[in-house]
Amino acid sequence: MPAYTDRILFESVHDLPQKNPLMNIYYGKIDYNMSDHKPVTGLFEAKIKVINDKLKQKIIDKLIVKYQESETESEGSRK
């Protein structure tokens, strides 16, 4: 029986928008008779979400300005 050291364990997050964010393409073992532990190999395809940092910062800046404007308006209405 192979031990847990003879396995590649992985976890996929299934609530992402992609159907299969982590897909196993290849999984195999190397047979040799020197030990009862067999080296394993695996090839995975991972779909990742890329963040555009410049666009993200523009949106944050706009939200800050909008928040500051609404704070100024609400202070004026309280006077």
Secondary structure, DSSP 8 states (H G I E B T S, - for coil): ---GGGS------TTSSSS-SEEEEEEEE---SS-S---EEEEEEE------HHHHHHHHHHHHHHHHHHHHHHHHHH-
